[in-house]
Amino acid sequence: MNHRVGSIFFGVVIGLAIAVLAYQWVTDPDKRVKHDEQDRVVELSREILKHTLEIHDLQLVDPLAPQRKVGKVYIYPLENGWEISGYYRRDDDDRWHPYLLGLSVELSLRSLKVGDADSGLAQIAAMNPLVEVLR
């Protein structure tokens, strides 16, 4: 009998502990602040990408709009800024082109690498040392 009461008591205590920890994890305000900052950085990276590539009507796959069929994307905080990866295309007939965008702490463009050698981006890369077109 004592064994059965002890098992029930142990189960209830463990269940409550897990519930409290899960609640704290879900409602952690630091996570919300971090997530909001990441959203802001990705939205800014979209504008930087469009402006730098001089293509204003891009279809994007990025951390705010992931699509597993196209590929994995990420946003990664660095000591000296951010890195955001994704894919873009000009229209439905274009293939998806990968990019890796680096931002400084001040959220200005530090580097942009694009896998889009078939387009006229070589001219942009020649004029902008922050842009690299990969073949």
Secondary structure in CASP SS format (residue, H / E / C, confidence):
PFRMAT SS
TARGET T0000
AUTHOR 0000-0000-0000
METHOD secondary structure of the structure
MODEL  1
M C 1.00
N H 1.00
H H 1.00
R H 1.00
V H 1.00
G H 1.00
S H 1.00
I H 1.00
F H 1.00
F H 1.00
G H 1.00
V H 1.00
V H 1.00
I H 1.00
G H 1.00
L H 1.00
A H 1.00
I H 1.00
A H 1.00
V H 1.00
L H 1.00
A H 1.00
Y H 1.00
Q H 1.00
W H 1.00
V H 1.00
T C 1.00
D C 1.00
P H 1.00
D H 1.00
K H 1.00
R H 1.00
V H 1.00
K H 1.00
H H 1.00
D H 1.00
E H 1.00
Q H 1.00
D H 1.00
R H 1.00
V H 1.00
V H 1.00
E H 1.00
L H 1.00
S H 1.00
R H 1.00
E H 1.00
I H 1.00
L H 1.00
K H 1.00
H H 1.00
T H 1.00
L H 1.00
E C 1.00
I C 1.00
H C 1.00
D C 1.00
L C 1.00
Q E 1.00
L E 1.00
V E 1.00
D E 1.00
P C 1.00
L C 1.00
A E 1.00
P C 1.00
Q E 1.00
R C 1.00
K C 1.00
V C 1.00
G E 1.00
K C 1.00
V C 1.00
Y C 1.00
I E 1.00
Y E 1.00
P E 1.00
L E 1.00
E C 1.00
N C 1.00
G E 1.00
W E 1.00
E E 1.00
I E 1.00
S E 1.00
G E 1.00
Y E 1.00
Y E 1.00
R E 1.00
R C 1.00
D C 1.00
D C 1.00
D C 1.00
D C 1.00
R C 1.00
W C 1.00
H E 1.00
P E 1.00
Y E 1.00
L E 1.00
L E 1.00
G E 1.00
L E 1.00
S E 1.00
V C 1.00
E C 1.00
L C 1.00
S C 1.00
L E 1.00
R E 1.00
S E 1.00
L E 1.00
K E 1.00
V E 1.00
G C 1.00
D C 1.00
A C 1.00
D C 1.00
S C 1.00
G C 1.00
L H 1.00
A H 1.00
Q H 1.00
I H 1.00
A H 1.00
A H 1.00
M H 1.00
N C 1.00
P C 1.00
L C 1.00
V E 1.00
E E 1.00
V E 1.00
L C 1.00
R C 1.00
END
